[in-house]
Amino acid sequence: MSDIRLYTPVEPIRGVCGISHNDRITMLGSCFTDNIGECLRRDGFDVQANPLGVLFNPASIATIMHRALASKDFTHDDLVFHDGRWRCLYLNTRYSDTDANALLERLNGDIKALGKRLASDSTWIITFGTAWVYTYKTGGYIVGNCHKIPQSYFERTRLDIDAIVETWKELCRSKHVILTVSPVRHLADGLHGNNLSKAVLHLATERIITECPSAEYFPAYEIVCDQLRDYRFYDRDLKHPSSMAIDIIYDFFSNTYFDKDTRQRAMQYRAERLKALHCTIIE
């Protein structure tokens, strides 16, 4: 009988370090981070995912992490006034306000909280979404979000592999860091532009984990794009992984980083949460 294979599986891997319910975890990066973060939270892990909002490119994620770890306050010089509101372009649109002082108070409170959390974490999980970045011409810095300010105010470029590696080597030496490339497709750049961007992220990530023993790569991208490789595993927008794909990725993640006891405990947390949710609905 012939050996018929209907897909190319991603080979199982063993994590450099395991993850247990005793660990504190911070996840930063693209919207894919929120998906896996919710799975971990559901299973009883002490995890925070994108507490300051989604960030897509490695430069913006690193900038916020460095600022948080250094407990460096934002100042009025870091704000931009547009369309009747003060805005922090380093972060997403939740950080805007008609009152600059109120915005700064919220920004600095959140950045200090993130810094304390990062310092006490045992594991960071970072998801790179795109290598395409926008530099605010007036300030000369890469933004995390353009806040719907006209594109003429920005210069669009693609990050250099060496620059990503140099930025992240320092961060990846202090903790157990799991790096992953988001399988979400950024089609505004076109299919070819998206592929170029993902290639930069893959090459940079490979260099980082080669130079930093405590950093490792988790193949979320390969699971979606090579193993699943079918539009039924995408959401209706044909860009984001479906809920089924997220479950498959998380199952691979748990088999990679959880030991038997941790998996059993996670299942118990999940069952208790479902039971509590069921009781709430019935009431």
N, C-alpha and C positions, 0 to 999 in steps of 0.2 A: 504494500500500500504506500502511495507516495506521501511524502511529508509536505503537506500543503500549509503554507503560512499566509494568514490574511493581513498581517501587519508586522512591522519591524519594532520589536520591543526595546525599550531603554533598559540596559542591563542594570540589575540591582547594585547599589553601592552601599558602603558603610561609612557613616560620617566620621570625621576626624574626632569630634567630641559628641557624646550623646546629649540628649535633652530630657530632663525630668521635670516633675512638678515642683521641685525645689528651685528651679532656675527662674530668673527674671529675664524677660525677653522684650526688646524693643525692635519693632519692624518699621522701616522707612522706605519710601520710594513711590512707585506707581500705584494705580488703583488695584492692581493684582495683589499688592501687599495687604490691602484691606480684606480681600477674599480669604487668604490663608490665615490672617490674623483672627478673623471671626471663627474659623474652624478651631484654632488653638484655644480661643476664649471659651468656646462651647464645651471643649474637653477639659476645662478646669485649669488651664495654664495661666500664670501671671504674665500677661502680655499686653503691651500697648502697641497699636498700629496707627501710624501717621497721626500722632497727636496734634501736629501743627498743619495737617492737611497734606494732600497728595503733592509729591514732587517727582518729576519725570527724569531729569538728567543728572548724571553723576556729580557735576560741578555744583549744582544747587543743593543737593543732598549733603555733600561734604561741607559746603559753606555753613549751612545751618548747624551741622554737628560740631564743627570747630567752634562756632560762636557759642553754642550751648555749653560745651565742655569748658570753655574759657570764661563762661558767665559774662559775656560781653554784651552790654545793653545796646539796644537800638536807640538812635537819637533822631532828632528832627531832620537831620541831613539824610537819613535813610528813607524818608517818606517822600512821596510824590503826590501832588495835588492834581486831580483830574476829575472832571464831570461832577464837581461839587463835593468830592470826598477825598480824604487823605488815604493813601494806599502804600502798602509795603510790597514792593515788587519781588522781594526775595521769597515771598510766600504766596499762597493762593488767595483767592478773592474774599475769603472769610476775614482777612486782615485789611479791612477798610472801614473808615468811620468819618463822620462829619466833624468830629472833634479829634484833633491831632494828639492832644495829651491823653485822652481816653484810649486811643489806639496804642500809643506807646506804653501805657500802663499794662494793657492786655498783652501786647507783644512781649514785654520784658518779663512779665509774670510767667508766661508760657515758656519762654526760652530758658528761664532759670529752672523751671520744673523739669523740662526736658534734660537739661544738663545734669541735674541730680539723678535723674533716672538712668541716663546713659552711664554715669560713673558707677552706679551700683549694679548694673546689669551683668549677667554672666554671658549672654549671647545677644548679638545684633544680627538681624536678618535684613539685608539690603537688596532691593530690587531696582535695577537700572531699566528704564523704559525706552529712552531715546538718547542718541548722541547729538541730535540737533539742538542747538541752543539759540537764545535771543539775548543779545547784549544791549542794554539800555544806553543809547549814545551819550546822553547828557551825563550820566553817572559813571559810565565806563565799566559796568559790572554785568555779569550774567544774571538774568532774572529767573525766578522759579515760575512766574506767571505774568503774562502781559496785561492782565486786568482789563482787557478789551480796549486798551490804549491803541491808537492807530499804528499800523506796522511801520510807518515812516520814522517812528521814534526809535526803532530797533534795527540792529544788524543781525542777520541770521547766518550762522556758521555751524560747522560740524566739529565737535571736540576732537582733539588730537589724542591718539592712544597714549603717547608718552605723558601728556599732561594729566590724563585720568590716573595713570599708574602712580605718578609722583604724588598726586593729591591723596590717593587712598592708601598708599603704603604705610604712612604714619598712623592713620586711623586703624588699620587692620592688624597692627602689631600689639595693640593693647587689650584685645578681647577675642573671644571665639566669634568669628564673623562668617556668616553664611551669605555668599553672594549669589544672586540669580539674575537672569535676564528675562524681562517680562515677555510672555508670549503674545501680549496684546499688540496688534498691528496698528501702526500709525500711518494710516492711508492718506493723510493730508500731504505727506511727502511723496506719494506715489509708491507703487510696489517696489520699484528699484531703489528709491530713496530710503524706504523702510529697511530693505535688505542691507544697504550700505551702513545704515545706522546700527543695526543689530550686529553686523560684522565687527564694527569698531568696538562695541560693548563686549563682545565675546573675546576678542583679542586682548583688550585691556584687562578683563577679568582673569584670563589665563595667565597673564604676566603677574598680576597681583598675587594670585594664589601660589605661584611659583616662588615668589620672593617673600611671602609671609606664611610661615608654617601653620599659624592658627586660623588662617582663612581657607575657606573651601567653597566649591561651586556646587550648587544644587540644580539639576537639569530640568527645571520647569519648562523652559523653552523647547527642549527636545521632546519632552513628553507630549506636548500639544502638537508641535509642528512635524515631528517624525513618527511618533508612536500612534497617536490618535489620528492626525492627518485627514480629517474629514469635517465638512461643514456642519454635520450634526452635533459636533462638539463645540460649536461656536454659538454665541448668543445671536439674537435677531439682527444685530448690527453687522454681523460677520467679521467683527474685529476682536471682541472680547470672548474669552473662554466661557462656555456654558456652565451651569451649576454642576452638571455631570462631570465635565472636565475638571472643575475645581475639586470635586470629590476624589477623582482618580489621582490628581496631583497630590492631594493631601494624604491619601493612602500610601503613595510612594514615599512621601516625606516622613510619615510616621514609621514606616518600615526601615527607613534610613537612620533615623535619630532616636527612636524610642526602643527601650528594651522591653522584655515581656511584661514586667511589673508596671511600667509606665503605660503601656498599651491597655492593660486591664483597668488601670485606674482611670484612664481617659474614657474608656467605654462606660465605666460606672458614672462618671460625671455627666456624660452625654445622656445616659438613661434617666438619671435623676432630673436633668433639665427638661427632657421631653415629658416626663411625668408631671413636673410642676407646671409646664406650659399647658398640658392637657387639662389639669385640674382648674387652672385659671380660666380656660375657655369654657369649661362646663359650668363653672360658677357664674 
